[in-house]
Amino acid sequence: MEDQALSSAEEAVKSQLKDSSSAIFEDVRLVYGAPITNETRWMYTCGYVNSRNSFGAMAGRTRFVVYQSATTLNGKRYFSTDLAYVEDPVEEEARVGTPASFDSQHWKNCDGPVIKTA
């Protein structure tokens, strides 16, 4: 299931890029988050992506976090990909220090115990 979660997260990130076919992922890790219920808990896929921008140049390493949930029912595990955020440096500069900033969300959710790395 962890491989499927990582793959799904990368697809979610690619859907937000100008040129998804040029995406290069680095330092990708799957992290368990807090329980939602007894059967369900958050998972976060975090890392860096580099891809071509509108000008055709590689944009540089950009952080991302994908919110996923994992549920265990009758001994079988399921997951869903809920939200994907790719850092926008211009937007981030305006929000630095606020709880809504990408930096706050990224490090709050990506510092947990690593389940798997890609």
SVG drawing of the C-alpha trace seen along z (x, -y; Angstrom):
<svg xmlns="http://www.w3.org/2000/svg" viewBox="-14 -40 31 49">
<polyline fill="none" stroke="black" stroke-width="0.4" points="0.0,0.0 2.8,-2.4 4.1,-2.2 0.6,-2.9 0.4,-5.9 3.7,-7.3 2.7,-6.8 -0.7,-8.4 1.0,-11.4 3.4,-11.9 0.5,-11.9 -1.4,-14.5 1.7,-16.8 2.2,-16.3 -1.4,-17.5 -0.4,-20.9 2.8,-21.4 3.1,-23.2 5.0,-20.3 4.2,-17.1 6.3,-15.0 9.5,-16.8 8.9,-16.2 11.9,-15.0 11.1,-13.9 13.7,-14.0 13.8,-13.1 10.2,-11.8 9.0,-10.2 5.7,-8.9 5.0,-10.0 2.2,-8.9 0.2,-11.7 -2.4,-11.8 -5.2,-9.4 -8.6,-10.6 -10.6,-7.7 -9.6,-4.3 -9.5,-2.9 -8.2,-5.9 -5.2,-8.1 -3.5,-10.8 -0.5,-10.1 1.6,-12.8 3.8,-12.4 6.5,-15.1 9.5,-15.9 10.8,-18.1 9.9,-18.3 11.7,-20.0 10.0,-20.6 9.9,-22.9 8.1,-26.2 6.2,-28.3 9.5,-29.4 10.7,-25.8 13.5,-26.1 13.7,-23.9 12.1,-25.8 14.3,-24.4 13.6,-22.2 10.2,-23.0 8.7,-21.5 5.4,-19.7 3.1,-17.9 0.2,-15.6 -2.4,-14.8 -3.7,-11.3 -5.7,-9.1 -5.3,-5.4 -8.1,-3.3 -8.1,0.3 -11.3,2.2 -11.7,5.9 -7.9,6.3 -7.5,4.6 -5.9,1.2 -7.2,-1.5 -6.0,-5.0 -7.2,-8.1 -5.3,-11.1 -7.1,-14.2 -5.1,-17.3 -1.8,-18.2 0.1,-21.4 3.1,-22.5 5.0,-25.5 4.6,-28.8 7.6,-31.0 5.8,-34.3 2.7,-33.4 4.9,-32.1 6.8,-35.3 3.5,-37.1 2.5,-34.6 5.7,-33.9 5.1,-33.4 1.4,-32.9 -0.3,-29.5 -1.5,-29.4 2.0,-29.5 3.3,-26.6 6.3,-26.4 4.1,-26.0 2.0,-23.3 4.9,-21.5 7.1,-21.1 4.2,-20.5 3.1,-17.5 6.4,-16.2 8.5,-15.8 6.7,-12.7 8.0,-9.1 9.0,-8.1 7.1,-5.0 8.8,-4.7 11.1,-6.6 11.0,-6.6"/>
</svg>
